């Protein structure tokens, strides 16, 4: 018998996460000039890295022979001051994927269940399956979370509910009042993980006061990231806010030194760069108007989005995706999310958005 046959069947059945195609891979596959490629596949910040974070990165690079602060004291102190959350409520992760996995590792096991929506972030079923637990996928309603149906899906075996708000890849948003009511209705023995990776892209009037809810809902975990509006996707820094007892359990399954020293320094500096965040927010809103107006001109349906991306329906998505690649434009197929006729595009710089729309128009007419 092969040793791999002895791995748990739920591990052998996992379909690995497929990230957006890197520029270097497209260069290898098609021999294109790297300088002429536009990548709009992974919801990255087109502005790049915060200037304050860049300075912090350069400083931290001089001390790479030392292990990082395993407790992340300075970043936790900065997050505590920025959000008004006590440090003992904070869990740091190697990207927000890491803290999502910590929640699953701390509260799931074979025989237990987690509830999540159709078309929701692909990491939810992956971390659930990795724990040997069962995932309960609730059909979406108009591409969005059907919170009423998700509440009905909670059973005596449910230990975790995952909610992405805004959701990736559809960009849909649950209204704050609806979301608050849902959390209040879920039994306290069920952990509600509220994934707010795209929170900073929301206008103020649409933002839920989720951090304040932590005082009333001890079964709530709020996760966020530095990979999106803060422009640190390559450094992988995420974090969670939770009740102290929940944070303690998550930290028990956290790998030692899971956030490296350069990432800690960069995230701490980026958090204080309010001007960079403001510019990123404004650039995204303007870019969203450009892209959605262009999709309308071309005659394509799209899902109204509250993130830094938009998913649009093209019919034969695989063919259109391939034609875009040949034009040097990388977007994201989302058939694995149950949307085989859609593609997702990240909002880029003005020139990148125009390049995408022109290439898309040519691809559809070819």
N, C-alpha and C positions, 0 to 999 in steps of 0.2 A: 504493500500500500504506500502511495506517495504521501509524504508528510503533509502536503497541502490539503489532502483529503481529510485530515484530522482537525483542520480548523473548523470552528463552529459554522454550520450551514448558513446562518444569517450573515456571517462575515464574507463567505465565499459568494453570496448572492448580491453583494453590494456592487452597484454600477458606479465607478469613480466619477467624481465631479469633473465636468468638462469646462475649463475656463475659456474666456475669449481668446481668439488666435493672436499670439504675439506677432509683432512686426517682423522679428527675426525669422520666424517660421514662414511667413509669407515670402520673404526674400529668398529663402532656401527653395520653397516650392515652385515659385514662378519666375525667379530671377529678376524681380523688379528692383528698381533703385530705392533703397531704404528712405532716402530723403523725400521721395515723392509719395510715400505711403501715409494715409490718414487712418489712424486707429480710433474708431468710435464704437468699441465693442464692450468695454469693461467698466463703464461709468466712472472713469477717472476724471480728475480735475484738469481741464485743458490749460489752466493758468500755471500748472506746475507746482513748485514747492514755495511755501511762504518764505519771504526773505529772512524773517526772524528764525525760522526753523533751519534755514541753510547755514546761518551763522552758528547755531547750536550744534549742528551736525559736524561742522569743521572742528569745533572745539572738542567734541566728544571723541572724534576719530583719533586724537592723540593719546587716548588711554585705553586702547582696545585690548591690551594685555591683561586687564583686570576684569573680573566678573562684574556684571551689572548689579545694581541694588535689587536683590530678589523681592523686596517688598514694594519697590517703586515709590519710595517715600515722597520725593519731590513732585512727581506727576500726580500722585494721590492728593497731595496738599494743594496743588494747583486746581485739580478737578473739584476738590472740596470747596475752595474759595469761589470758583467760577459758578458752580451749581448749587451751593448751599447744602451740600450733603456731607455728613460725617465720614471721615476716612474709613471707619470700620464697615461702612456700607458699600465700599468700592472694591471691585474685582478687576484686575487688569488682564488683558489677553493679547495673544499674538494675532491681532485682528479680532473683529467681533465674532468671527467664526469660532475662535477659540473659546470665548465665554459662552457661546451657544452650546458648544460641546461640553463644557464644564457643567452647565445646568442639566444636560442629559445624563452625564456620568453620575452626578450627585443624586438624581431623583428617579432614574429609570433603570429597569432590570427586566429580564425575561418574564413574561406573564403580565407586564404592565403596558399601558397605552399612552400615546401622545396624540393630540388632536392638532391638525393644521389644515389650511385651506388648499383647495385645488389652485394651481397657478401661483403658489407661494414659493418663497426662496428654496432652492434645491437642497440647501444644507440641512433643513429640518428633517426630511425623511432619512438622510444619510446618517445623522447622529443618532436618530432613534433606532435605526436598523443596527448600527454598530454596537448598541447596548443590548441587542437581542429583544428589544421591546417591539410592540406592534404600533404601526402608524395608522391613524384614522384620518383619511383625507376627505374633507367635506366639500361637496361641489360648490364652486364659486357662483356668485350672483352678479351678472353683468361684469365679469372678470374680477370682481372684488370679493373680499371676505364676507360671507353670510354669517354674521355673528349670532343670529338667532339659531340657525342650524348648527353652528359650532357648539353653542351652549347645549343643545339637545343631544349632541354627540358625546358629551362628557358623561362617563359612566363610573362605576365603582372602581374600575381598573385604571382610570385616567390619572396620571400624575403630573403631566405637563401639557399646556396649550401654548402653541407658538402663533404669534400674530406679527406680521410685518406691516408697519404703518409709517410712511407710505410703503406699498408693496412693490417688490421687485420680482418679476419683470413687468408687471402691468401698470405700475404707477398709481394705483387706486389708493384712496384714503378713507378710513373710517372717521366719522365726525367725533370730536372729543366727547360730547355728551353720550353718544352711543357706545363708545369705547369704555367710558367710565362705568356706565350702567352694566355692561357686560362683565367687567372685572368684579364689580360688586356682587354679581349674581353667581359667580363661580365659587364652589366650595373652597374653604380655606386650606384644605389638604391637597389642592390642585395648584401647581405653580403656573402662573400666567407670565410667559416671557414675551415682552413687548419689544420688538426689534425696530429701533428707530435710526437705522443707518443713514437715512436721507432726511432726518428731522430738520437740519439747518437749511434745507432748500425750501421749506414751507414759509409762506408769509405769516406774520405774527398772529393774524386772526384765525388761522387754521391750526395753530400749534396747540396740542393738548398739554396741560400742566402735569405731565406724567410724573415728573420728579416729586412734585408735592403729594401725589397720590400714594407714595411709598409709606407715608405715615399712617394712612388709613388701611392700606392693603398689604399686610405682611407676606402675602403669597405672590406679590408682584416683583418681577425682575425687569428692569429697563436696560437695554443694551444699545450702545452707540459706537461710533468708529471715527478714527482719524483718516480713514482711507478715501473719503469722498470730498467734502468741501474743504477739508484741511490739506488735501493734496499729498498725503503720506502713504499712498497705497503700497508702495514698494517697501516700506518699513514695517508694515503690519502692526498696528496698534489699535486695539479696541478696549472697551471697558463696559462694566455693568454696575448698576446701582441696585441694591437689594436690602432687605432686612438684615441686620447684623448676623443673625443665626444662619440665614440662607447664604450670605456672603462667606461666612466661615466654612460652610460645607463645600461651596464651590472652590474656595481656596485650598481645601484639603486634597482635591483632585487636580489642582493646577500643577503643571510641571514646574520644577525649580527654574528660575531665570528664564521664564517663558517670553519675556519682553527684553530685548537686548538694550545695551547702554545707549547706543546711537538713537534708537527708536524712542527711548524714554526722554532723552534730551530734546529731540526734535518735537515730540508731542507736547512737552511742557512749554516750549517756546511758541509753537503754533497756536496753542490755546489762547495766548495773549495777543495774537495778531488779529484784532477785530477788523482792521481795515482790509486785510486780505480776505477774510470771510465775507465782509460786505461786498467787495468787488466780485467775489465768486458767485454770491447770491444774485447780484444784479446781472452779471454776464449770463447766468443760467436762465433767468427770466426772459432776457432779450433773445437768447438763442432758442428758447422754447417757442417763442412767437415766430421766429424765422423758420424753424423746422416744420412746425405744424401748419403754418401758412403755405409752405412749399408742398407739403403732403396734400393739402386741399387743392392746390393748383394742379397737381398731378392727377388728382381724383382718387386718392387712396383713403380708406378708413383707418383711423388710429384710435387708440385708447387714451383719453385725456389723462395726463400724467402730472403727479405732484413731486416727481423726483428730478433727476438730472438726465433723463432718458425718456424715450417714447417708443412704444411698440405699435407697429403698423401692419396692416394685412395686405399681402401681395399675391396670395394664392399659391403659386409654385415657389415657395420660399427658398427651397434648395437651389433652384436654378438662378433666381435673382441674387441670392447670396454669392454664388460662384461668379456671376458676371460682375458684381461689385468688387470682389477680390481681384479679378482680372484688371479692373480699373484702378487698383491700388487703394480701395476703400474697404476697411474692415468693420463690419457690424456684427451683430450676434444673432444666430439662429436660436429659436426658443421652442423647438419641437419637443425637447425634453421636458418642458413645462406644460405640455398638453396644448401647445399653440403651434401646430405644424404649418399653418399658413401665414404666420407672423414672423417678422424680424424686429429686433430691438436696436435702436441707435442711441448712442450717448450724445448729449448736447456738447458741441465743441466750440471752438472759436468761430467768429463770423465766416472767415474764409473756409474753414473746415466744413461748416454747415452747408455753405454754398457748393462746395466740391461734392459732398455727399448727395445733395439734391440733384445736381446735374448728372452725376453718375447713375443715380437711381432712375431718372427719367430716360436716359439712354438704355439702361438695362431692360426697362419695361417695353421699350419700343423696338428693341433688337429682335 
